[in-house]
Amino acid sequence: MQIINEPFRVKASMVYMMTNNEVMNQIITFYRDMNGLLTFVGSYPTYDRGTGTKEVSTATTNDGIDPLTSQGALTLSRDGRWLLAVNAGNHSISSFIITDTGVPVLADVKPSGGAQPNTVDVFGNLVYVANVGNEANNFSSNITAFRIDNNGRLTQIPGSTHSLSTFNAQPAQVLFTRDGRKLLVSEFTSNYLSVFRVNEDGKVTEPIVNDSYGQGPLGAYFVSPEILLVTEAKSNALSSYSMSDNGSLHVISGSVPNGYQTACWVVATRDKRFAYITNTLSGTISAYQITPNGELSVVGHITSTPPGTAPGLPMDVRVSKDGRHFYTLNGNQGTVSVFSIQDDGSLVRLQVAAWTNLSYLGSQGLAIL
């Protein structure tokens, strides 16, 4: 057998955020150096509109911060080929191909299958987007599936639109399990965690509807195939669950508080030992220790921006693929705070990176290449 050696191309390390601008939504791109520090590269339009500072629902305060009330408004495919963004202002999703230089090139814009999409995820070539709905359609919340081809073009799967547990459930995150066989939707207003089984044709079965332990489930993250973390914005806490093969969730640690307000976004370290959540209205990030069986305990806190400077209200979160750095988007500034992750799970603040000299409200979504 002849072995052909092909050049292995390593893409640049990047961080992406989304403006959610109501005139033209844009992807803001930063280069990430070997020390985790960010340098602004450019802005790239999605060719559709966000909501600006307008909330997607009447269930949340119209304060210009976290207008989409979601985790996963901007999502990279697991292989780093595609970047997907929601355009809640005009009910569409945009797909980008990521070049070797890390620059996103627009590939497609398609209707989202509903109104006000606020979260999207991709596994392989299967894409699912969740739609909040709006007043015109009585806030009909749903999920809809697409296939994405090698050129980044999107094709909606006929008959894939599926309602959530109630007509106004307000999805906060749509998230594939690690093997792609199931799909989780956190429902912010109904306080449910719905788990769908994904069929080979890309459609989903009727969900297993699980009660959230606390109120206002928002961000979710699979630490492992069986262990799930969920933030609770109204309970100001983080819960952990084990997942059965049928999609049933069982509480491990229920509503572990950290003493701050509005626990909204969550991510875990690559070694699965720690999780970080943003307490948005308190301007802080809390670190939780995770035991091998998923039990949680609070181990520390840090402000998103340095003391004595303008407070940043942290939202979306990501950890770099090498596990060395943690990033969060400050929704009241449009800036990204950069931290190094220490062996004990504590964070050391390194930078607050900006793409504009003016504070920018309404931004949402964060992704790391």
C-alpha positions as CSV (number, residue, x, y, z in Angstrom):
1,M,0.0,0.0,0.0
2,Q,1.4,3.4,-1.0
3,I,1.3,6.0,1.7
4,I,0.9,9.6,0.5
5,N,2.1,12.3,2.9
6,E,-0.1,15.3,2.6
7,P,0.8,18.6,4.3
8,F,-1.0,19.1,7.7
9,R,-2.3,22.6,7.8
10,V,-2.7,24.2,11.2
11,K,-5.2,27.0,11.5
12,A,-4.5,30.1,13.3
13,S,-5.7,30.4,16.9
14,M,-8.6,32.8,17.1
15,V,-11.4,34.1,19.2
16,Y,-14.8,35.1,17.7
17,M,-17.6,37.2,19.2
18,M,-20.9,38.4,17.7
19,T,-22.2,42.0,17.8
20,N,-25.9,41.1,17.4
21,N,-26.3,44.5,15.7
22,E,-29.8,45.4,14.6
23,V,-28.6,47.0,11.4
24,M,-26.0,44.4,10.4
25,N,-24.9,41.6,12.6
26,Q,-21.1,41.1,12.6
27,I,-18.5,38.6,13.7
28,I,-15.6,40.2,15.5
29,T,-12.4,38.3,15.2
30,F,-9.3,38.4,17.4
31,Y,-6.0,36.6,16.9
32,R,-4.9,34.6,19.9
33,D,-1.2,34.3,20.6
34,M,0.7,31.5,22.4
35,N,0.2,33.3,25.7
36,G,-3.6,33.6,25.2
37,L,-3.6,37.3,24.6
38,L,-5.9,38.8,21.9
39,T,-5.3,41.2,19.0
40,F,-8.3,42.6,17.0
41,V,-8.2,41.4,13.4
42,G,-11.5,42.6,11.8
43,S,-15.2,42.4,11.6
44,Y,-17.2,40.2,9.2
45,P,-20.9,40.7,8.4
46,T,-23.4,37.9,8.7
47,Y,-25.5,39.7,6.1
48,D,-28.6,39.7,8.3
49,R,-29.7,41.5,11.5
50,G,-29.5,40.9,15.2
51,T,-31.8,42.4,17.8
52,G,-29.4,45.0,19.1
53,T,-30.3,45.7,22.7
54,K,-33.9,44.4,22.3
55,E,-34.7,41.3,24.3
56,V,-36.1,38.3,22.5
57,S,-38.7,37.8,25.2
58,T,-40.8,39.7,27.7
59,A,-39.5,37.3,30.4
60,T,-36.2,39.1,30.8
61,T,-35.4,42.7,31.6
62,N,-34.8,45.0,28.6
63,D,-31.4,46.3,29.8
64,G,-29.3,45.8,26.7
65,I,-27.3,43.0,28.3
66,D,-27.9,39.4,27.3
67,P,-30.7,40.3,24.8
68,L,-30.8,36.7,23.4
69,T,-30.8,35.0,26.9
70,S,-28.8,32.1,25.5
71,Q,-25.6,30.2,25.4
72,G,-24.4,29.1,21.9
73,A,-25.5,32.1,19.8
74,L,-22.2,31.7,18.0
75,T,-20.9,28.1,17.6
76,L,-17.8,26.5,15.9
77,S,-18.0,23.0,14.6
78,R,-15.9,20.5,16.5
79,D,-13.4,20.3,13.7
80,G,-13.1,24.1,13.4
81,R,-14.3,24.1,9.8
82,W,-17.5,26.1,10.2
83,L,-18.8,28.9,12.3
84,L,-22.5,29.3,12.8
85,A,-24.3,32.5,14.0
86,V,-27.9,33.4,14.7
87,N,-29.6,36.5,13.4
88,A,-32.5,36.9,15.7
89,G,-33.6,40.3,14.3
90,N,-34.4,38.7,10.9
91,H,-35.1,35.1,11.8
92,S,-32.1,33.5,10.1
93,I,-28.8,31.7,10.6
94,S,-25.5,32.4,8.9
95,S,-22.7,29.9,8.2
96,F,-19.0,30.7,7.6
97,I,-16.1,28.7,6.4
98,I,-13.0,29.2,8.6
99,T,-9.9,29.7,6.4
100,D,-6.4,28.6,7.4
101,T,-5.7,32.2,8.6
102,G,-8.7,32.0,10.9
103,V,-10.7,34.5,9.0
104,P,-14.4,33.6,8.6
105,V,-15.8,33.6,5.0
106,L,-19.6,33.8,4.6
107,A,-21.0,30.7,3.0
108,D,-24.8,30.9,3.5
109,V,-27.7,32.6,5.1
110,K,-31.0,30.7,5.6
111,P,-34.3,31.2,7.4
112,S,-34.1,29.5,10.8
113,G,-37.3,27.6,10.7
114,G,-39.0,29.9,13.2
115,A,-38.8,33.3,14.8
116,Q,-35.9,34.8,16.8
117,P,-33.3,32.1,16.7
118,N,-31.0,32.5,19.7
119,T,-28.8,29.3,20.0
120,V,-27.3,26.8,17.5
121,D,-25.1,23.7,17.6
122,V,-23.6,21.4,15.1
123,F,-22.4,17.8,15.2
124,G,-20.8,16.4,12.0
125,N,-22.9,17.8,9.2
126,L,-26.1,18.1,11.3
127,V,-27.1,21.6,12.6
128,Y,-29.9,22.3,15.1
129,V,-31.1,25.8,15.8
130,A,-33.6,26.8,18.5
131,N,-36.1,29.6,17.9
132,V,-37.7,31.6,20.7
133,G,-40.7,32.7,18.7
134,N,-42.3,36.2,18.9
135,E,-45.5,38.0,19.6
136,A,-46.7,37.5,16.1
137,N,-46.6,33.7,16.4
138,N,-47.6,33.7,20.1
139,F,-43.9,32.9,21.0
140,S,-44.0,29.5,19.4
141,S,-40.7,28.0,20.6
142,N,-39.2,25.2,18.5
143,I,-36.0,23.5,17.2
144,T,-35.2,23.0,13.5
145,A,-32.5,20.9,11.7
146,F,-30.3,21.6,8.8
147,R,-27.6,19.8,6.9
148,I,-24.3,21.7,6.2
149,D,-22.3,20.6,3.1
150,N,-18.5,20.9,2.5
151,N,-19.0,24.4,1.1
152,G,-20.8,25.5,4.3
153,R,-24.2,25.7,2.6
154,L,-27.2,25.0,4.7
155,T,-30.3,22.9,3.7
156,Q,-33.2,22.6,6.0
157,I,-34.4,19.0,6.7
158,P,-38.1,18.8,5.8
159,G,-40.3,17.9,8.7
160,S,-37.5,18.5,11.3
161,T,-39.2,21.4,13.1
162,H,-40.2,20.2,16.6
163,S,-42.1,22.2,19.2
164,L,-40.7,22.4,22.8
165,S,-42.6,21.5,25.9
166,T,-44.8,24.6,25.9
167,F,-45.5,27.2,23.2
168,N,-43.4,29.8,25.1
169,A,-40.7,27.6,26.6
170,Q,-38.0,30.1,25.5
171,P,-35.0,27.9,24.6
172,A,-31.8,29.1,26.2
173,Q,-29.4,26.5,24.7
174,V,-29.5,23.7,22.1
175,L,-26.7,21.3,22.7
176,F,-25.7,17.9,21.2
177,T,-24.4,15.2,23.5
178,R,-20.8,14.3,23.0
179,D,-21.7,11.3,20.8
180,G,-24.3,13.3,18.8
181,R,-27.0,10.8,19.5
182,K,-29.1,13.1,21.7
183,L,-30.0,16.8,21.7
184,L,-30.5,18.8,24.9
185,V,-32.6,22.0,25.1
186,S,-32.6,24.1,28.3
187,E,-36.0,25.9,28.6
188,F,-35.6,29.1,30.4
189,T,-39.3,30.0,31.2
190,S,-40.8,26.5,31.6
191,N,-37.9,25.3,33.9
192,Y,-37.5,22.1,31.8
193,L,-34.5,20.3,30.3
194,S,-35.8,18.5,27.3
195,V,-33.7,15.6,25.8
196,F,-34.4,14.5,22.2
197,R,-33.0,11.3,20.6
198,V,-31.5,12.1,17.2
199,N,-32.5,9.7,14.4
200,E,-30.3,8.8,11.4
201,D,-32.3,11.1,9.1
202,G,-31.5,14.1,11.4
203,K,-35.0,14.4,12.9
204,V,-35.7,13.9,16.6
205,T,-38.1,11.8,18.5
206,E,-40.5,13.1,21.2
207,P,-38.4,14.4,24.1
208,I,-37.9,13.2,27.6
209,V,-38.9,16.3,29.5
210,N,-36.9,16.6,32.8
211,D,-37.6,19.1,35.6
212,S,-34.7,21.5,36.2
213,Y,-33.6,21.4,39.8
214,G,-33.5,25.2,40.0
215,Q,-35.3,28.1,38.3
216,G,-34.3,29.6,35.0
217,P,-32.0,27.0,33.4
218,L,-29.8,28.7,30.9
219,G,-26.3,27.5,30.0
220,A,-25.4,23.8,29.7
221,Y,-22.2,21.8,29.3
222,F,-21.4,18.1,29.1
223,V,-18.4,17.4,31.2
224,S,-18.5,13.8,30.0
225,P,-21.0,11.7,28.1
226,E,-22.9,11.1,31.3
227,I,-22.4,14.2,33.4
228,L,-24.2,17.5,32.6
229,L,-23.8,20.9,34.1
230,V,-26.7,23.5,34.0
231,T,-26.7,27.1,35.3
232,E,-29.8,28.5,36.9
233,A,-30.1,32.3,36.3
234,K,-33.0,32.7,38.7
235,S,-31.7,30.4,41.5
236,N,-28.2,31.9,41.1
237,A,-26.7,28.5,41.2
238,L,-25.2,25.6,39.3
239,S,-26.5,22.0,39.2
240,S,-25.1,18.8,37.9
241,Y,-26.9,15.8,36.5
242,S,-26.2,12.3,35.3
243,M,-27.9,11.2,32.1
244,S,-29.4,7.8,31.5
245,D,-29.4,6.3,28.0
246,N,-33.0,7.1,27.5
247,G,-32.4,10.9,28.2
248,S,-33.6,10.9,31.8
249,L,-31.6,13.2,34.1
250,H,-30.8,12.5,37.7
251,V,-29.6,15.2,40.1
252,I,-26.1,14.8,41.5
253,S,-25.6,18.3,43.1
254,G,-28.7,20.4,43.1
255,S,-28.6,24.3,42.9
256,V,-25.1,24.9,44.4
257,P,-25.1,28.7,45.1
258,N,-22.0,30.9,45.0
259,G,-23.4,34.1,46.6
260,Y,-23.6,36.1,43.4
261,Q,-26.4,37.0,41.0
262,T,-27.6,35.5,37.7
263,A,-25.6,32.4,37.1
264,C,-25.9,32.2,33.3
265,W,-23.0,30.6,31.3
266,V,-20.9,27.6,32.0
267,V,-17.8,25.8,30.7
268,A,-15.5,23.1,32.2
269,T,-11.7,22.7,32.0
270,R,-10.3,20.2,29.6
271,D,-9.2,17.9,32.5
272,K,-12.9,18.0,33.8
273,R,-11.8,19.0,37.3
274,F,-13.2,22.5,37.4
275,A,-16.1,24.5,35.9
276,Y,-16.5,28.3,35.5
277,I,-19.8,30.1,35.5
278,T,-20.5,33.8,34.9
279,N,-22.6,35.7,37.5
280,T,-23.6,38.4,35.0
281,L,-25.2,41.1,37.1
282,S,-22.6,40.7,39.8
283,G,-19.7,41.1,37.3
284,T,-18.0,37.9,38.6
285,I,-16.8,34.5,37.6
286,S,-17.1,31.6,40.0
287,A,-15.0,28.5,39.9
288,Y,-16.5,25.1,41.0
289,Q,-14.6,21.9,41.6
290,I,-16.1,18.8,40.0
291,T,-15.5,15.4,41.5
292,P,-15.2,12.3,39.2
293,N,-18.8,11.5,40.0
294,G,-20.0,15.0,39.2
295,E,-20.4,16.5,42.7
296,L,-19.9,20.3,42.8
297,S,-18.4,22.7,45.3
298,V,-17.4,26.4,45.0
299,V,-13.7,27.1,45.2
300,G,-13.3,30.7,44.2
301,H,-14.4,33.9,42.5
302,I,-12.9,36.7,40.4
303,T,-14.2,39.9,38.8
304,S,-14.4,39.9,35.0
305,T,-12.5,43.2,34.8
306,P,-9.8,44.7,37.1
307,P,-10.9,46.4,40.3
308,G,-10.9,50.1,39.9
309,T,-11.9,49.9,36.2
310,A,-15.3,50.0,34.5
311,P,-17.1,46.8,35.7
312,G,-17.6,44.2,33.0
313,L,-20.7,42.1,33.1
314,P,-19.5,38.6,31.9
315,M,-21.7,36.4,29.7
316,D,-20.6,33.8,27.2
317,V,-17.6,31.6,28.2
318,R,-15.1,29.4,26.5
319,V,-11.8,27.5,27.4
320,S,-9.0,27.2,24.8
321,K,-8.4,23.8,23.3
322,D,-5.0,23.5,25.0
323,G,-6.9,24.0,28.4
324,R,-4.6,26.9,29.4
325,H,-6.9,29.9,29.1
326,F,-10.5,31.0,29.9
327,Y,-12.3,33.7,28.0
328,T,-15.6,35.6,28.7
329,L,-17.5,38.2,26.8
330,N,-18.5,41.3,28.8
331,G,-22.0,42.1,27.5
332,N,-22.1,45.7,28.7
333,Q,-18.8,46.6,27.0
334,G,-18.4,44.3,24.0
335,T,-15.0,43.3,25.3
336,V,-13.4,39.9,26.0
337,S,-11.6,39.2,29.3
338,V,-8.7,36.8,29.1
339,F,-7.6,34.6,32.1
340,S,-4.9,31.9,32.6
341,I,-6.1,28.8,34.3
342,Q,-4.0,27.7,37.3
343,D,-3.5,24.1,38.5
344,D,-5.8,24.7,41.4
345,G,-8.6,26.0,39.1
346,S,-8.1,29.6,40.1
347,L,-8.0,32.3,37.3
348,V,-5.4,35.0,36.8
349,R,-6.7,37.9,34.7
350,L,-4.4,38.8,31.8
351,Q,-6.2,41.2,29.5
352,V,-9.5,42.9,28.6
353,A,-9.5,43.0,24.8
354,A,-11.6,45.5,22.9
355,W,-12.5,45.9,19.2
356,T,-14.0,49.4,19.6
357,N,-13.2,52.4,21.8
358,L,-16.8,52.8,22.8
359,S,-18.8,50.5,25.1
360,Y,-21.0,48.2,23.0
361,L,-24.3,46.9,24.3
362,G,-26.1,43.9,22.9
363,S,-23.2,41.7,21.9
364,Q,-23.7,38.0,22.3
365,G,-21.9,34.7,21.5
366,L,-18.3,33.6,21.9
367,A,-16.3,30.9,20.1
368,I,-12.6,29.8,20.2
369,L,-10.5,28.2,17.5
